[in-house]
């Protein structure tokens, strides 16, 4: 399912319809590009840093046995 479909279904489930649905849809869709650009910028920042990476276990404090 594409972002647009997911957004539309979410807004419908929230009870929006008609012009309210259209306006909220346009607002939500306009947020996708900046969010993706922020994700890419963060990925690039991490890729060029020397900080390494965090494993799943690091993030969730799992202890290997």
Backbone as XML, in Angstrom:
<?xml version="1.0"?>
<chain id="A" units="angstrom">
  <residue number="1" name="UNK">
    <atom name="N" x="0.851" y="-1.174" z="0.000"/>
    <atom name="CA" x="0.000" y="0.000" z="0.000"/>
    <atom name="C" x="0.899" y="1.240" z="0.000"/>
  </residue>
  <residue number="2" name="UNK">
    <atom name="N" x="0.552" y="2.204" z="-0.765"/>
    <atom name="CA" x="1.335" y="3.430" z="-0.871"/>
    <atom name="C" x="1.006" y="4.378" z="0.281"/>
  </residue>
  <residue number="3" name="UNK">
    <atom name="N" x="1.921" y="5.343" z="0.496"/>
    <atom name="CA" x="1.709" y="6.323" z="1.562"/>
    <atom name="C" x="0.359" y="7.017" z="1.421"/>
  </residue>
  <residue number="4" name="UNK">
    <atom name="N" x="0.028" y="7.430" z="0.211"/>
    <atom name="CA" x="-1.215" y="8.172" z="-0.005"/>
    <atom name="C" x="-2.425" y="7.348" z="0.418"/>
  </residue>
  <residue number="5" name="UNK">
    <atom name="N" x="-2.422" y="6.070" z="0.072"/>
    <atom name="CA" x="-3.539" y="5.206" z="0.460"/>
    <atom name="C" x="-3.612" y="5.051" z="1.974"/>
  </residue>
  <residue number="6" name="UNK">
    <atom name="N" x="-2.466" y="4.869" z="2.602"/>
    <atom name="CA" x="-2.434" y="4.722" z="4.056"/>
    <atom name="C" x="-2.940" y="5.978" z="4.746"/>
  </residue>
  <residue number="7" name="UNK">
    <atom name="N" x="-2.511" y="7.120" z="4.235"/>
    <atom name="CA" x="-2.955" y="8.395" z="4.807"/>
    <atom name="C" x="-4.459" y="8.544" z="4.651"/>
  </residue>
  <residue number="8" name="UNK">
    <atom name="N" x="-4.961" y="8.253" z="3.456"/>
    <atom name="CA" x="-6.395" y="8.389" z="3.194"/>
    <atom name="C" x="-7.202" y="7.477" z="4.117"/>
  </residue>
  <residue number="9" name="UNK">
    <atom name="N" x="-6.790" y="6.221" z="4.234"/>
    <atom name="CA" x="-7.511" y="5.291" z="5.105"/>
    <atom name="C" x="-7.474" y="5.740" z="6.559"/>
  </residue>
  <residue number="10" name="UNK">
    <atom name="N" x="-6.335" y="6.229" z="6.997"/>
    <atom name="CA" x="-6.214" y="6.709" z="8.372"/>
    <atom name="C" x="-7.154" y="7.883" z="8.625"/>
  </residue>
  <residue number="11" name="UNK">
    <atom name="N" x="-7.195" y="8.816" z="7.698"/>
    <atom name="CA" x="-8.069" y="9.983" z="7.861"/>
    <atom name="C" x="-9.542" y="9.586" z="7.845"/>
  </residue>
  <residue number="12" name="UNK">
    <atom name="N" x="-9.893" y="8.650" z="6.975"/>
    <atom name="CA" x="-11.279" y="8.167" z="6.941"/>
    <atom name="C" x="-11.625" y="7.496" z="8.268"/>
  </residue>
  <residue number="13" name="UNK">
    <atom name="N" x="-10.686" y="6.690" z="8.777"/>
    <atom name="CA" x="-10.915" y="6.030" z="10.072"/>
    <atom name="C" x="-11.038" y="7.030" z="11.214"/>
  </residue>
  <residue number="14" name="UNK">
    <atom name="N" x="-10.431" y="8.201" z="11.048"/>
    <atom name="CA" x="-10.549" y="9.250" z="12.059"/>
    <atom name="C" x="-11.861" y="10.016" z="11.923"/>
  </residue>
  <residue number="15" name="UNK">
    <atom name="N" x="-12.629" y="9.701" z="10.874"/>
    <atom name="CA" x="-13.943" y="10.307" z="10.719"/>
    <atom name="C" x="-14.019" y="11.473" z="9.750"/>
  </residue>
  <residue number="16" name="UNK">
    <atom name="N" x="-12.933" y="11.761" z="9.046"/>
    <atom name="CA" x="-12.961" y="12.866" z="8.093"/>
    <atom name="C" x="-13.686" y="12.450" z="6.818"/>
  </residue>
  <residue number="17" name="UNK">
    <atom name="N" x="-14.372" y="13.415" z="6.210"/>
    <atom name="CA" x="-15.030" y="13.189" z="4.925"/>
    <atom name="C" x="-15.169" y="14.524" z="4.211"/>
  </residue>
  <residue number="18" name="UNK">
    <atom name="N" x="-15.513" y="14.452" z="2.952"/>
    <atom name="CA" x="-15.742" y="15.661" z="2.163"/>
    <atom name="C" x="-14.548" y="16.588" z="2.134"/>
  </residue>
  <residue number="19" name="UNK">
    <atom name="N" x="-14.820" y="17.884" z="2.273"/>
    <atom name="CA" x="-13.761" y="18.894" z="2.205"/>
    <atom name="C" x="-12.753" y="18.764" z="3.344"/>
  </residue>
  <residue number="20" name="UNK">
    <atom name="N" x="-13.227" y="18.371" z="4.528"/>
    <atom name="CA" x="-12.295" y="18.163" z="5.646"/>
    <atom name="C" x="-11.294" y="17.064" z="5.312"/>
  </residue>
  <residue number="21" name="UNK">
    <atom name="N" x="-11.779" y="15.992" z="4.709"/>
    <atom name="CA" x="-10.903" y="14.890" z="4.312"/>
    <atom name="C" x="-9.874" y="15.380" z="3.301"/>
  </residue>
  <residue number="22" name="UNK">
    <atom name="N" x="-10.324" y="16.119" z="2.314"/>
    <atom name="CA" x="-9.419" y="16.621" z="1.274"/>
    <atom name="C" x="-8.353" y="17.536" z="1.868"/>
  </residue>
  <residue number="23" name="UNK">
    <atom name="N" x="-8.741" y="18.443" z="2.739"/>
    <atom name="CA" x="-7.786" y="19.383" z="3.334"/>
    <atom name="C" x="-6.768" y="18.670" z="4.227"/>
  </residue>
  <residue number="24" name="UNK">
    <atom name="N" x="-7.251" y="17.756" z="5.055"/>
    <atom name="CA" x="-6.331" y="17.019" z="5.923"/>
    <atom name="C" x="-5.412" y="16.116" z="5.101"/>
  </residue>
  <residue number="25" name="UNK">
    <atom name="N" x="-5.938" y="15.551" z="4.023"/>
    <atom name="CA" x="-5.124" y="14.711" z="3.149"/>
    <atom name="C" x="-3.993" y="15.529" z="2.530"/>
  </residue>
  <residue number="26" name="UNK">
    <atom name="N" x="-4.311" y="16.697" z="2.005"/>
    <atom name="CA" x="-3.279" y="17.553" z="1.401"/>
    <atom name="C" x="-2.222" y="17.928" z="2.431"/>
  </residue>
  <residue number="27" name="UNK">
    <atom name="N" x="-2.660" y="18.233" z="3.637"/>
    <atom name="CA" x="-1.731" y="18.609" z="4.703"/>
    <atom name="C" x="-0.794" y="17.447" z="5.051"/>
  </residue>
  <residue number="28" name="UNK">
    <atom name="N" x="-1.359" y="16.264" z="5.204"/>
    <atom name="CA" x="-0.550" y="15.093" z="5.557"/>
    <atom name="C" x="0.415" y="14.719" z="4.434"/>
  </residue>
  <residue number="29" name="UNK">
    <atom name="N" x="-0.045" y="14.747" z="3.192"/>
    <atom name="CA" x="0.810" y="14.398" z="2.054"/>
    <atom name="C" x="1.968" y="15.382" z="1.943"/>
  </residue>
  <residue number="30" name="UNK">
    <atom name="N" x="1.726" y="16.641" z="2.260"/>
    <atom name="CA" x="2.791" y="17.644" z="2.159"/>
    <atom name="C" x="3.901" y="17.401" z="3.180"/>
  </residue>
  <residue number="31" name="UNK">
    <atom name="N" x="3.637" y="16.589" z="4.179"/>
    <atom name="CA" x="4.638" y="16.285" z="5.209"/>
    <atom name="C" x="5.554" y="15.120" z="4.823"/>
  </residue>
  <residue number="32" name="UNK">
    <atom name="N" x="5.188" y="14.360" z="3.802"/>
    <atom name="CA" x="5.963" y="13.171" z="3.438"/>
    <atom name="C" x="7.362" y="13.535" z="2.972"/>
  </residue>
  <residue number="33" name="UNK">
    <atom name="N" x="7.473" y="14.445" z="2.018"/>
    <atom name="CA" x="8.793" y="14.777" z="1.465"/>
    <atom name="C" x="9.759" y="15.300" z="2.529"/>
  </residue>
  <residue number="34" name="UNK">
    <atom name="N" x="9.356" y="16.283" z="3.348"/>
    <atom name="CA" x="10.285" y="16.746" z="4.389"/>
    <atom name="C" x="10.688" y="15.625" z="5.354"/>
  </residue>
  <residue number="35" name="UNK">
    <atom name="N" x="9.761" y="14.739" z="5.666"/>
    <atom name="CA" x="10.084" y="13.631" z="6.568"/>
    <atom name="C" x="11.101" y="12.692" z="5.926"/>
  </residue>
  <residue number="36" name="UNK">
    <atom name="N" x="10.910" y="12.375" z="4.653"/>
    <atom name="CA" x="11.852" y="11.499" z="3.952"/>
    <atom name="C" x="13.218" y="12.164" z="3.821"/>
  </residue>
  <residue number="37" name="UNK">
    <atom name="N" x="13.233" y="13.455" z="3.555"/>
    <atom name="CA" x="14.505" y="14.175" z="3.463"/>
    <atom name="C" x="15.238" y="14.158" z="4.804"/>
  </residue>
  <residue number="38" name="UNK">
    <atom name="N" x="14.505" y="14.283" z="5.889"/>
    <atom name="CA" x="15.118" y="14.229" z="7.219"/>
    <atom name="C" x="15.683" y="12.838" z="7.502"/>
  </residue>
  <residue number="39" name="UNK">
    <atom name="N" x="14.962" y="11.808" z="7.100"/>
    <atom name="CA" x="15.440" y="10.434" z="7.286"/>
    <atom name="C" x="16.717" y="10.205" z="6.489"/>
  </residue>
  <residue number="40" name="UNK">
    <atom name="N" x="16.732" y="10.662" z="5.234"/>
    <atom name="CA" x="17.926" y="10.507" z="4.401"/>
    <atom name="C" x="19.109" y="11.278" z="4.966"/>
  </residue>
  <residue number="41" name="UNK">
    <atom name="N" x="18.866" y="12.485" z="5.444"/>
    <atom name="CA" x="19.945" y="13.291" z="6.020"/>
    <atom name="C" x="20.526" y="12.599" z="7.250"/>
  </residue>
  <residue number="42" name="UNK">
    <atom name="N" x="19.670" y="12.039" z="8.077"/>
    <atom name="CA" x="20.135" y="11.324" z="9.266"/>
    <atom name="C" x="20.924" y="10.079" z="8.869"/>
  </residue>
  <residue number="43" name="UNK">
    <atom name="N" x="20.454" y="9.364" z="7.860"/>
    <atom name="CA" x="21.171" y="8.172" z="7.395"/>
    <atom name="C" x="22.552" y="8.544" z="6.871"/>
  </residue>
  <residue number="44" name="UNK">
    <atom name="N" x="22.637" y="9.641" z="6.126"/>
    <atom name="CA" x="23.937" y="10.093" z="5.621"/>
    <atom name="C" x="24.848" y="10.503" z="6.771"/>
  </residue>
  <residue number="45" name="UNK">
    <atom name="N" x="24.285" y="11.190" z="7.766"/>
    <atom name="CA" x="25.079" y="11.618" z="8.915"/>
    <atom name="C" x="25.656" y="10.406" z="9.648"/>
  </residue>
  <residue number="46" name="UNK">
    <atom name="N" x="24.852" y="9.407" z="9.847"/>
    <atom name="CA" x="25.305" y="8.199" z="10.529"/>
    <atom name="C" x="26.333" y="7.459" z="9.681"/>
  </residue>
  <residue number="47" name="UNK">
    <atom name="N" x="26.117" y="7.428" z="8.369"/>
    <atom name="CA" x="27.024" y="6.707" z="7.474"/>
    <atom name="C" x="28.425" y="7.297" z="7.477"/>
  </residue>
  <residue number="48" name="UNK">
    <atom name="N" x="28.557" y="8.600" z="7.623"/>
    <atom name="CA" x="29.881" y="9.224" z="7.583"/>
    <atom name="C" x="30.490" y="9.409" z="8.968"/>
  </residue>
  <residue number="49" name="UNK">
    <atom name="N" x="29.740" y="9.113" z="10.005"/>
    <atom name="CA" x="30.277" y="9.280" z="11.358"/>
    <atom name="C" x="31.110" y="8.062" z="11.735"/>
  </residue>
  <residue number="50" name="UNK">
    <atom name="N" x="31.895" y="8.229" z="12.746"/>
    <atom name="CA" x="32.705" y="7.123" z="13.238"/>
    <atom name="C" x="32.106" y="6.535" z="14.505"/>
  </residue>
  <residue number="51" name="UNK">
    <atom name="N" x="30.854" y="6.845" z="14.734"/>
    <atom name="CA" x="30.216" y="6.391" z="15.965"/>
    <atom name="C" x="29.794" y="4.930" z="15.907"/>
  </residue>
  <residue number="52" name="UNK">
    <atom name="N" x="29.926" y="4.320" z="14.770"/>
    <atom name="CA" x="29.526" y="2.928" z="14.648"/>
    <atom name="C" x="28.026" y="2.785" z="14.523"/>
  </residue>
  <residue number="53" name="UNK">
    <atom name="N" x="27.539" y="1.653" z="14.953"/>
    <atom name="CA" x="26.113" y="1.397" z="14.845"/>
    <atom name="C" x="25.621" y="0.741" z="16.127"/>
  </residue>
  <residue number="54" name="UNK">
    <atom name="N" x="24.327" y="0.721" z="16.277"/>
    <atom name="CA" x="23.721" y="0.049" z="17.425"/>
    <atom name="C" x="22.977" y="-1.172" z="16.912"/>
  </residue>
  <residue number="55" name="UNK">
    <atom name="N" x="23.248" y="-2.301" z="17.507"/>
    <atom name="CA" x="22.549" y="-3.522" z="17.121"/>
    <atom name="C" x="21.184" y="-3.566" z="17.809"/>
  </residue>
  <residue number="56" name="UNK">
    <atom name="N" x="20.381" y="-4.507" z="17.400"/>
    <atom name="CA" x="19.078" y="-4.713" z="18.027"/>
    <atom name="C" x="19.256" y="-4.960" z="19.525"/>
  </residue>
  <residue number="57" name="UNK">
    <atom name="N" x="20.227" y="-5.783" z="19.857"/>
    <atom name="CA" x="20.501" y="-6.083" z="21.262"/>
    <atom name="C" x="20.939" y="-4.867" z="22.047"/>
  </residue>
  <residue number="58" name="UNK">
    <atom name="N" x="21.752" y="-4.002" z="21.408"/>
    <atom name="CA" x="22.180" y="-2.770" z="22.070"/>
    <atom name="C" x="20.982" y="-1.890" z="22.401"/>
  </residue>
  <residue number="59" name="UNK">
    <atom name="N" x="20.100" y="-1.764" z="21.450"/>
    <atom name="CA" x="18.944" y="-0.882" z="21.614"/>
    <atom name="C" x="18.009" y="-1.405" z="22.701"/>
  </residue>
  <residue number="60" name="UNK">
    <atom name="N" x="17.804" y="-2.718" z="22.726"/>
    <atom name="CA" x="16.842" y="-3.293" z="23.661"/>
    <atom name="C" x="17.504" y="-3.977" z="24.858"/>
  </residue>
  <residue number="61" name="UNK">
    <atom name="N" x="18.789" y="-3.667" z="25.074"/>
    <atom name="CA" x="19.529" y="-4.164" z="26.238"/>
    <atom name="C" x="19.477" y="-5.677" z="26.391"/>
  </residue>
  <residue number="62" name="UNK">
    <atom name="N" x="19.581" y="-6.381" z="25.272"/>
    <atom name="CA" x="19.581" y="-7.833" z="25.334"/>
    <atom name="C" x="20.983" y="-8.316" z="25.673"/>
  </residue>
  <residue number="63" name="UNK">
    <atom name="N" x="21.038" y="-9.301" z="26.522"/>
    <atom name="CA" x="22.309" y="-9.885" z="26.926"/>
    <atom name="C" x="22.460" y="-11.220" z="26.214"/>
  </residue>
  <residue number="64" name="UNK">
    <atom name="N" x="23.597" y="-11.380" z="25.515"/>
    <atom name="CA" x="23.839" y="-12.643" z="24.831"/>
    <atom name="C" x="24.267" y="-13.684" z="25.851"/>
  </residue>
  <residue number="65" name="UNK">
    <atom name="N" x="23.722" y="-14.883" z="25.720"/>
    <atom name="CA" x="24.067" y="-15.959" z="26.656"/>
    <atom name="C" x="24.927" y="-16.973" z="25.978"/>
  </residue>
</chain>
